[in-house]
Amino acid sequence: MLKIFHSPGTRGFRVIWVCEELSVPYEIEPVNFAAEYRATPEWRAMNPVGKVPVMTDGDMTMFESCAMMQYVLDRYADGQLQPSKDDATYAHYLQWCWFAESTFARPLGEIVNHRREFKPELDDVVAEMKSRATACVGALDAAMADRSFLLGDTMTAADLSICYAMRGYRRMVSESLPANVQAYFDKVTAIPSYERAVQADAKTGERLKA
Ligand SMILES: N[C@@H](CCC(=O)N[C@@H](CS)C(=O)NCC(=O)O)C(=O)O
């Protein structure tokens, strides 16, 4: 069975959401997010740079949340939540999947890191990262002007991945989103698997506190 090593509120949410949407069985192993734990040899053996999440499937261990999503899709989704490789939308499926982590979530992650490591004296860096994340939201607003989901009428894992990052944007940069993005975010997070993922994430927090 898939095991997702997850700290509440972090990128493992993406993989949990995909599993919930596909009804793929998985279990969550709560991970203490404290820097001291992530620096231990035990955790570094799972993730060599001390980040979360990690996922195992039998004796396979991997890091990188979007790679995990893709692994679940390719192994267990039977064609759901992604276009086939010969579909006209496939290139843009890849584009938005990579954009979600490499371009959109990255400046958001830097805001968290700079606040934690350097406190307020690096306000300029935080402002720059907010501006980069906001440019991504602008790109999404333009893209969503003429469609229901990123690839048109069909929801894919790219939508879940982007909307995971959007949660961070709303928390860290701005609650108010441009109209097209707001409607899109509301639509994607209204699917029942989103609430199940939120509950699974919250339960992970409770298990860590117990
Ligand atoms: N690209 C990686 C990023 C992983 C990442 O930055 N995870 C965050 C939590 S969401 C983390 O562990 N941050 C701790 C740190 O960077 O020190 C992924 O998608 O898995």
The ligand as a MOL file (V3000), in Angstrom:
LIG
                    3D

  0  0  0     0  0            999 V3000
M  V30 BEGIN CTAB
M  V30 COUNTS 20 19 0 0 0
M  V30 BEGIN ATOM
M  V30 1 N 9.7440 20.3690 -4.5660 0
M  V30 2 C 9.5810 19.6850 -3.2990 0
M  V30 3 C 9.5630 20.7510 -2.2060 0
M  V30 4 C 9.4990 20.1350 -0.8310 0
M  V30 5 C 9.3950 21.2150 0.2360 0
M  V30 6 O 9.9630 22.3200 0.1200 0
M  V30 7 N 8.6740 20.8890 1.2990 0
M  V30 8 C 8.5280 21.8200 2.3750 0
M  V30 9 C 7.1860 21.6150 3.0830 0
M  V30 10 S 5.8310 21.8930 1.9940 0
M  V30 11 C 9.6420 21.5910 3.3670 0
M  V30 12 O 9.9510 20.4560 3.7000 0
M  V30 13 N 10.2610 22.6690 3.8370 0
M  V30 14 C 11.2900 22.6180 4.8010 0
M  V30 15 C 12.5210 23.3130 4.3570 0
M  V30 16 O 12.6440 23.6790 3.1830 0
M  V30 17 O 13.3990 23.4790 5.2160 0
M  V30 18 C 8.2780 18.8780 -3.3390 0
M  V30 19 O 7.3800 19.2380 -4.1000 0
M  V30 20 O 8.1780 17.8680 -2.6320 0
M  V30 END ATOM
M  V30 BEGIN BOND
M  V30 1 1 1 2
M  V30 2 1 2 3
M  V30 3 1 2 18
M  V30 4 1 3 4
M  V30 5 1 4 5
M  V30 6 2 5 6
M  V30 7 1 5 7
M  V30 8 1 7 8
M  V30 9 1 8 9
M  V30 10 1 8 11
M  V30 11 1 9 10
M  V30 12 2 11 12
M  V30 13 1 11 13
M  V30 14 1 13 14
M  V30 15 1 14 15
M  V30 16 2 15 16
M  V30 17 1 15 17
M  V30 18 2 18 19
M  V30 19 1 18 20
M  V30 END BOND
M  V30 END CTAB
M  END
